[in-house]
Amino acid sequence: MALATDLTLHAKYRQDFAGSARMFERARKSIVGGITHDGRHIKPFPPYIARADGAWKWDVDGHKLIDYAIGHGSLILGHNDPEVVAAMHEQVDRGTHFSAGHETEIRWAEKVIELVPSAEEVRFTASGTESTLLAMRVARGFTGKTTILKFEGHFHGWQDYALKGEKPPFESTTVPGIPKETLGTVSVIPANDPGMLEERLVQGDVAAVILEPSGASWSTIQFRDDFLKKVREIATRHDALLIFDEVITGFRWAPGGAQQRFGVTPDLTTMAKIVAGGMPGGALAGRANVMEMIAFRDEPGWNGARRVPQAGTFNANPLAAAAGVTALTRCADPSVQAHCDDLAKKIRVGLNQVISSLDLPAFAWGESSVFHVALGQPATNFDAGDMHTPEGVSAEFLKGSGGDKLGMTFEIGMLLEGVHVFHSGGLLSTRHTDADVDHTVAAAETVFSALKAEGAFD
């Protein structure tokens, strides 16, 4: 699928991915906007996939693609991991919904507690969004306070209390469809400013501080100068709970997540994606005395008035539990994360070497097993190595780097070269190889050169 010199990237994409174009037009007649997740929006149309295996997937036109979206980060073991698939097949024959407790949900909770430093007790949900919603509800119930504090650009799912300040302009106080009264219970401040955090928590109305411990959007906007440890100290000092949203970092940054990697323990941890082995499922875990807000009690005089309610038809369903137990058992081996980390670093270095050789206003960065690419502005601290924290660019630019016109064009160019990046970045799995990395870096060089030839950087 090498790029032709007589066609623009968009023209060749429309030509080579004609089956996806037809599928998108069909989808638009029944699915609003033609997509079922905002993160799959791409112009002129998204790719449509027919099957997947390992680190690869094949689209409806027959293109074989290296997959760096990898289940939106949930498939650290790759597509169709034999052990996970076998566990799911065995469970399907036994039943997928019992409307009752079952042993596998207990084993699943025990595995979470074994791995995650903050986890003393667990409650399961059906998604990461449900996990963050439950965490906020529990925090409010436990503290008796109303406000949730979050940082600019951090993504905590699509529930009403999570979207304020998630996209630029971060200072916006409105989100379509969400009442101003609801948004008024959420406070948003910039990250990496301990003084501002302290000043806000002094007011005494904050139930919890919630954050992605990688920095916003899986290390797109990274924390600096031990800020994570300072948040822990400041939250404790002002009796606010600390919630780590480890929906992506959980079991990926380390067997015990980012909290293990960075040595900072929150009060509550939200999980999804890898925790359910790539199946729909999530969890909330944390300190027992906080988590007990959800429990029914038997002591005399208890009437449930302060109990935090939680239900969910598919919570800890047997199929997700079977996949989750199997995946977490595998992820307990730190060689899983080490393999993925090593490959991601090679991609970051390789991309920056290409960017340097072509003298482009761009850079690649990230940490752990993820990488990001920003096009259109240089970082003042750029070098042709492994960048972690770009300097000289705004948080707004970093946050929007994968969804702007240049980023989307890069994405379709990479598809033409047999690589599916995720918002101009990606996440690695155990099924990716050094050969995949080499192919990806070579593909990026071809796409960068085509963009330069089209005048995209002018």
C-alpha positions as CSV (number, residue, x, y, z in Angstrom):
1,M,0.0,0.0,0.0
2,A,2.9,2.4,-0.7
3,L,1.7,5.9,-1.3
4,A,1.4,7.1,-4.9
5,T,3.0,10.4,-5.8
6,D,0.2,11.5,-8.1
7,L,-2.5,11.4,-5.4
8,T,-3.0,13.3,-2.2
9,L,-3.3,11.2,1.0
10,H,-7.0,11.9,1.2
11,A,-7.6,11.0,-2.4
12,K,-5.7,7.7,-2.1
13,Y,-7.5,6.9,1.1
14,R,-10.9,7.4,-0.6
15,Q,-9.7,5.1,-3.4
16,D,-8.0,2.3,-1.4
17,F,-10.6,2.3,1.5
18,A,-13.7,2.5,-0.7
19,G,-15.3,-0.4,1.2
20,S,-15.0,1.5,4.4
21,A,-16.5,4.6,2.7
22,R,-19.5,2.6,1.6
23,M,-19.9,1.1,5.1
24,F,-19.8,4.6,6.6
25,E,-22.5,5.9,4.3
26,R,-24.6,2.9,5.2
27,A,-24.0,3.4,8.9
28,R,-25.0,7.1,8.7
29,K,-28.5,6.0,7.8
30,S,-29.1,4.1,11.0
31,I,-26.4,5.1,13.5
32,V,-26.3,8.8,14.5
33,G,-23.2,10.3,13.0
34,G,-22.3,6.9,11.6
35,I,-20.1,6.1,14.7
36,T,-20.7,4.6,18.1
37,H,-17.9,6.3,20.0
38,D,-16.7,9.9,19.7
39,G,-13.1,8.6,19.7
40,R,-13.7,6.9,16.3
41,H,-14.4,10.1,14.5
42,I,-12.1,10.8,11.6
43,K,-12.4,12.6,8.4
44,P,-13.4,11.7,5.7
45,F,-14.6,8.4,7.2
46,P,-13.3,5.8,9.7
47,P,-12.0,2.4,8.7
48,Y,-14.3,-0.6,9.2
49,I,-12.8,-3.8,10.5
50,A,-13.7,-7.4,9.6
51,R,-11.5,-9.4,11.9
52,A,-8.5,-9.2,14.2
53,D,-5.8,-11.4,15.7
54,G,-2.7,-10.8,17.7
55,A,-1.4,-7.3,17.0
56,W,-3.2,-7.1,13.6
57,K,-6.6,-6.5,12.2
58,W,-8.1,-6.6,8.7
59,D,-10.5,-4.1,7.3
60,V,-13.4,-4.7,5.0
61,D,-11.2,-4.0,1.9
62,G,-8.7,-6.7,3.0
63,H,-6.0,-4.4,4.3
64,K,-3.8,-5.9,7.0
65,L,-3.2,-3.3,9.7
66,I,-0.9,-3.2,12.7
67,D,-3.2,-2.2,15.5
68,Y,-2.2,0.5,18.0
69,A,-5.7,1.3,19.1
70,I,-5.7,-2.3,20.5
71,G,-9.2,-2.3,22.0
72,H,-8.9,1.4,23.1
73,G,-6.0,0.1,25.3
74,S,-7.9,-2.8,26.8
75,L,-6.1,-5.6,24.9
76,I,-2.6,-5.6,26.4
77,L,-2.4,-9.3,25.5
78,G,-3.5,-8.6,21.9
79,H,-6.5,-9.8,20.0
80,N,-7.8,-13.3,20.7
81,D,-5.3,-14.2,23.4
82,P,-5.5,-18.0,23.6
83,E,-5.9,-18.2,27.3
84,V,-8.5,-15.5,27.6
85,V,-10.4,-16.9,24.7
86,A,-10.3,-20.4,26.2
87,A,-11.6,-19.1,29.5
88,M,-14.4,-17.3,27.8
89,H,-15.4,-20.3,25.7
90,E,-15.5,-22.4,28.8
91,Q,-17.7,-19.9,30.6
92,V,-20.1,-19.5,27.6
93,D,-21.0,-23.1,28.0
94,R,-21.8,-22.6,31.7
95,G,-23.8,-19.4,31.3
96,T,-23.2,-15.7,30.7
97,H,-25.6,-14.2,33.3
98,F,-26.7,-15.8,36.5
99,S,-28.6,-12.9,38.2
100,A,-26.7,-14.0,41.3
101,G,-23.2,-14.2,42.8
102,H,-20.7,-16.7,41.5
103,E,-17.2,-17.9,42.4
104,T,-15.4,-16.3,39.5
105,E,-16.4,-12.8,40.6
106,I,-14.8,-13.5,44.0
107,R,-11.6,-14.8,42.3
108,W,-11.6,-11.7,40.2
109,A,-11.9,-9.3,43.2
110,E,-9.2,-11.3,45.0
111,K,-6.9,-10.8,42.0
112,V,-7.5,-7.1,41.9
113,I,-6.7,-6.9,45.6
114,E,-3.6,-8.9,45.1
115,L,-2.2,-6.6,42.5
116,V,-3.4,-3.0,43.2
117,P,-1.8,-1.4,46.3
118,S,-4.9,0.7,47.2
119,A,-7.4,-2.1,46.8
120,E,-8.7,-3.4,50.1
121,E,-12.2,-4.0,48.8
122,V,-13.7,-4.1,45.3
123,R,-17.0,-3.4,43.6
124,F,-17.5,-4.2,39.9
125,T,-19.2,-2.0,37.3
126,A,-19.9,-2.4,33.5
127,S,-17.5,0.3,32.3
128,G,-14.9,2.9,33.2
129,T,-17.4,5.7,33.0
130,E,-19.6,3.8,35.6
131,S,-16.5,3.3,37.7
132,T,-15.6,7.0,37.9
133,L,-19.3,7.9,38.6
134,L,-19.4,5.4,41.4
135,A,-16.1,6.7,42.8
136,M,-17.4,10.3,42.9
137,R,-20.7,9.1,44.6
138,V,-18.8,7.2,47.2
139,A,-16.5,10.1,47.9
140,R,-19.4,12.5,48.4
141,G,-21.2,10.0,50.6
142,F,-18.1,9.3,52.7
143,T,-17.0,12.9,53.2
144,G,-20.4,14.6,53.2
145,K,-18.9,17.2,50.8
146,T,-20.2,18.1,47.3
147,T,-17.4,19.2,45.1
148,I,-15.2,17.0,42.9
149,L,-11.9,18.6,41.8
150,K,-10.3,17.5,38.5
151,F,-7.5,18.7,36.3
152,E,-7.6,20.3,32.9
153,G,-7.7,17.8,30.1
154,H,-8.1,14.7,32.2
155,F,-10.6,12.2,30.8
156,H,-12.8,10.3,33.3
157,G,-15.5,8.9,31.0
158,W,-18.5,10.6,29.5
159,Q,-20.7,10.9,32.6
160,D,-22.1,14.3,33.6
161,Y,-19.6,15.0,36.4
162,A,-16.5,14.1,34.3
163,L,-16.7,16.2,31.2
164,K,-16.2,19.7,32.5
165,G,-12.7,21.0,31.5
166,E,-11.9,17.9,29.5
167,K,-11.5,19.5,26.1
168,P,-10.1,23.0,25.2
169,P,-11.0,25.6,26.1
170,F,-10.5,24.1,29.5
171,E,-12.0,27.2,31.2
172,S,-15.4,26.7,29.6
173,T,-18.2,26.3,32.2
174,T,-20.8,24.8,29.8
175,V,-21.2,21.3,28.3
176,P,-24.2,20.7,26.0
177,G,-26.7,18.5,27.7
178,I,-25.4,18.8,31.2
179,P,-27.2,21.2,33.6
180,K,-25.2,24.1,35.0
181,E,-26.2,23.0,38.5
182,T,-24.4,19.7,37.9
183,L,-21.3,21.3,36.4
184,G,-21.3,23.7,39.4
185,T,-20.3,20.7,41.6
186,V,-17.1,20.2,39.7
187,S,-14.1,22.4,40.0
188,V,-11.3,22.3,37.3
189,I,-7.8,23.6,37.7
190,P,-4.5,23.3,35.8
191,A,-2.2,20.5,36.8
192,N,1.4,20.9,38.0
193,D,0.5,23.9,40.3
194,P,0.6,22.7,44.0
195,G,-0.1,26.2,45.2
196,M,-3.3,26.5,43.2
197,L,-4.4,23.1,44.4
198,E,-3.7,24.0,48.0
199,E,-5.6,27.2,47.7
200,R,-8.6,25.4,46.2
201,L,-8.7,22.7,48.9
202,V,-8.4,25.2,51.7
203,Q,-12.0,26.2,50.9
204,G,-13.1,22.9,52.5
205,D,-15.9,21.8,50.1
206,V,-13.9,19.2,48.0
207,A,-14.9,15.6,48.5
208,A,-12.3,14.2,46.2
209,V,-9.5,15.0,43.8
210,I,-9.7,12.7,40.7
211,L,-6.9,12.4,38.2
212,E,-5.2,10.2,35.6
213,P,-1.9,9.3,37.3
214,S,-0.2,9.3,33.9
215,G,-1.2,12.9,33.3
216,A,-4.1,13.8,31.1
217,S,-5.2,11.4,28.3
218,W,-2.7,8.6,29.1
219,S,0.4,10.8,29.4
220,T,-0.5,13.4,26.7
221,I,-0.2,16.2,29.3
222,Q,2.2,14.8,31.8
223,F,2.7,15.7,35.5
224,R,6.0,17.4,36.5
225,D,8.3,17.6,39.5
226,D,6.7,15.0,41.7
227,F,3.3,16.7,41.4
228,L,1.5,13.3,41.9
229,K,3.1,12.9,45.3
230,K,2.3,16.5,46.2
231,V,-1.4,16.0,45.3
232,R,-1.4,13.0,47.7
233,E,0.1,15.1,50.5
234,I,-2.2,18.1,49.9
235,A,-5.4,16.0,49.6
236,T,-4.6,14.3,52.9
237,R,-3.9,17.6,54.6
238,H,-7.3,18.9,53.7
239,D,-9.4,15.7,54.2
240,A,-10.2,15.2,50.5
241,L,-10.1,11.7,49.1
242,L,-7.7,11.0,46.2
243,I,-9.1,9.0,43.3
244,F,-6.8,7.5,40.7
245,D,-8.5,6.9,37.4
246,E,-6.5,3.9,36.2
247,V,-8.9,2.8,33.5
248,I,-5.9,2.9,31.0
249,T,-2.9,2.8,33.3
250,G,-4.2,-0.1,35.5
251,F,-2.1,-3.2,34.9
252,R,-0.4,-1.5,32.0
253,W,2.0,1.0,33.8
254,A,2.9,-1.9,36.1
255,P,1.2,-5.1,37.4
256,G,-0.3,-2.9,40.1
257,G,-0.9,0.1,37.8
258,A,0.6,3.6,37.9
259,Q,0.2,3.7,41.7
260,Q,2.7,0.9,41.9
261,R,5.1,2.4,39.3
262,F,5.1,5.8,41.0
263,G,4.8,4.8,44.6
264,V,1.8,6.9,45.3
265,T,-1.3,5.2,46.8
266,P,-4.8,6.8,46.4
267,D,-7.9,6.3,48.5
268,L,-9.9,5.0,45.6
269,T,-9.0,3.5,42.2
270,T,-11.2,3.2,39.1
271,M,-10.5,0.5,36.6
272,A,-11.8,-0.9,33.3
273,K,-10.3,-2.1,30.0
274,I,-7.5,-4.5,31.0
275,V,-9.3,-5.4,34.4
276,A,-12.0,-7.2,32.4
277,G,-9.6,-8.8,29.9
278,G,-10.9,-6.6,27.1
279,M,-14.5,-7.4,27.8
280,P,-17.1,-4.7,28.9
281,G,-16.4,-4.4,32.6
282,G,-14.9,-2.1,35.2
283,A,-14.2,-1.9,38.9
284,L,-13.9,0.5,41.8
285,A,-11.4,-0.5,44.6
286,G,-10.0,1.3,47.6
287,R,-9.8,1.7,51.3
288,A,-12.2,-0.6,53.2
289,N,-13.7,2.1,55.4
290,V,-14.5,4.2,52.3
291,M,-15.7,1.3,50.1
292,E,-18.0,0.2,53.0
293,M,-20.2,3.1,52.1
294,I,-21.7,0.8,49.5
295,A,-22.3,-2.2,51.9
296,F,-25.5,-3.2,53.5
297,R,-25.0,-3.5,57.3
298,D,-26.5,-5.6,60.0
299,E,-25.7,-3.5,63.1
300,P,-28.6,-2.4,65.3
301,G,-30.2,0.9,64.3
302,W,-28.8,1.0,60.8
303,N,-31.4,2.1,58.3
304,G,-29.3,2.6,55.2
305,A,-29.8,6.4,55.2
306,R,-26.2,7.1,54.4
307,R,-25.6,4.1,52.3
308,V,-24.4,4.8,48.7
309,P,-26.5,2.8,46.3
310,Q,-25.1,0.9,43.3
311,A,-26.7,-1.6,40.9
312,G,-26.0,-2.7,37.3
313,T,-27.4,-5.6,35.3
314,F,-24.0,-6.7,33.9
315,N,-21.8,-6.0,36.9
316,A,-19.3,-8.9,37.3
317,N,-21.1,-10.9,34.7
318,P,-19.5,-14.4,34.4
319,L,-18.1,-13.8,30.9
320,A,-16.2,-10.6,31.9
321,A,-15.1,-12.1,35.2
322,A,-13.6,-15.2,33.4
323,A,-11.7,-12.9,31.0
324,G,-10.7,-10.6,33.8
325,V,-9.3,-13.3,36.1
326,T,-7.3,-14.8,33.2
327,A,-5.9,-11.4,32.0
328,L,-4.9,-10.2,35.5
329,T,-3.2,-13.5,36.2
330,R,-1.1,-12.9,33.1
331,C,-0.5,-9.2,33.9
332,A,0.8,-10.1,37.3
333,D,4.1,-11.0,35.5
334,P,6.0,-7.8,35.1
335,S,7.6,-9.1,31.8
336,V,4.2,-8.3,30.2
337,Q,4.6,-4.6,30.9
338,A,8.4,-4.6,30.3
339,H,7.8,-6.0,26.7
340,C,5.3,-3.3,25.9
341,D,7.3,-0.5,27.5
342,D,10.4,-1.5,25.5
343,L,8.6,-1.5,22.2
344,A,6.8,1.8,22.9
345,K,10.2,3.4,23.7
346,K,11.6,2.1,20.4
347,I,8.7,3.7,18.5
348,R,9.1,7.1,20.2
349,V,12.8,7.1,19.5
350,G,12.3,6.0,15.9
351,L,9.6,8.6,15.2
352,N,11.8,11.4,16.6
353,Q,14.7,10.3,14.6
354,V,12.6,10.5,11.4
355,I,11.2,13.9,12.5
356,S,14.7,15.2,13.0
357,S,16.0,13.9,9.7
358,L,13.1,15.5,7.8
359,D,13.4,18.7,9.9
360,L,9.7,18.8,10.8
361,P,7.8,20.9,13.3
362,A,6.7,17.8,15.2
363,F,7.6,15.4,18.0
364,A,6.8,12.1,19.6
365,W,6.5,11.5,23.3
366,G,5.0,9.4,26.0
367,E,5.8,7.0,28.8
368,S,5.3,3.4,29.8
369,S,3.8,1.4,26.8
370,V,2.2,4.4,24.9
371,F,3.3,6.9,22.4
372,H,1.9,10.2,21.0
373,V,2.7,12.2,17.9
374,A,2.1,16.0,17.6
375,L,2.4,17.7,14.3
376,G,2.6,21.4,13.4
377,Q,4.6,22.8,16.3
378,P,8.1,22.0,17.6
379,A,8.9,21.2,21.2
380,T,11.7,23.5,22.6
381,N,13.4,20.5,24.3
382,F,13.1,18.3,21.2
383,D,15.8,15.7,20.5
384,A,15.9,12.6,18.4
385,G,15.5,10.4,21.4
386,D,12.9,9.3,23.9
387,M,10.9,12.4,24.9
388,H,8.7,12.2,28.0
389,T,7.6,15.8,28.7
390,P,7.4,18.2,25.8
391,E,8.4,21.8,26.6
392,G,7.4,25.0,24.8
393,V,3.9,23.9,23.7
394,S,0.6,24.5,25.4
395,A,-1.5,21.9,27.2
396,E,-4.3,22.8,24.7
397,F,-2.1,21.9,21.8
398,L,-1.0,18.6,23.3
399,K,-4.6,17.7,24.1
400,G,-5.9,18.4,20.6
401,S,-2.9,17.1,18.7
402,G,-4.5,13.8,17.5
403,G,-7.9,15.3,16.5
404,D,-6.9,18.3,14.4
405,K,-6.8,18.3,10.6
406,L,-3.1,17.5,10.5
407,G,-3.4,14.7,13.0
408,M,-6.3,13.1,11.1
409,T,-4.4,13.3,7.9
410,F,-1.5,11.6,9.5
411,E,-3.9,8.9,10.7
412,I,-5.3,8.1,7.3
413,G,-1.8,8.2,5.8
414,M,-0.7,5.6,8.3
415,L,-3.7,3.4,7.4
416,L,-2.6,3.6,3.8
417,E,0.8,2.2,5.0
418,G,-0.8,-0.6,7.0
419,V,-0.8,0.9,10.5
420,H,-3.8,2.0,12.6
421,V,-2.7,4.6,15.1
422,F,-5.1,5.9,17.8
423,H,-5.4,9.6,17.9
424,S,-1.9,10.0,16.3
425,G,-0.6,7.7,19.0
426,G,-1.0,4.2,20.3
427,L,-0.7,1.6,22.9
428,L,1.4,-1.6,22.8
429,S,0.5,-5.2,23.5
430,T,2.5,-8.4,24.1
431,R,1.7,-9.5,20.6
432,H,3.5,-6.6,19.0
433,T,7.0,-7.3,17.8
434,D,10.2,-5.5,16.8
435,A,9.3,-6.0,13.2
436,D,6.0,-4.2,13.8
437,V,8.0,-1.3,15.3
438,D,10.3,-1.2,12.3
439,H,7.3,-1.2,9.9
440,T,5.6,1.6,11.9
441,V,8.6,3.9,11.9
442,A,9.2,3.3,8.1
443,A,5.5,4.0,7.5
444,A,5.7,7.2,9.5
445,E,8.7,8.3,7.4
446,T,6.7,7.8,4.2
447,V,3.6,9.6,5.6
448,F,5.7,12.5,7.0
449,S,7.4,12.9,3.6
450,A,4.1,12.9,1.9
451,L,2.7,15.5,4.2
452,K,5.7,17.7,3.7
453,A,5.4,17.4,-0.1
454,E,1.7,18.4,0.1
455,G,2.7,21.5,2.1
456,A,0.9,20.4,5.2
457,F,3.5,22.0,7.5
458,D,3.7,25.3,5.6
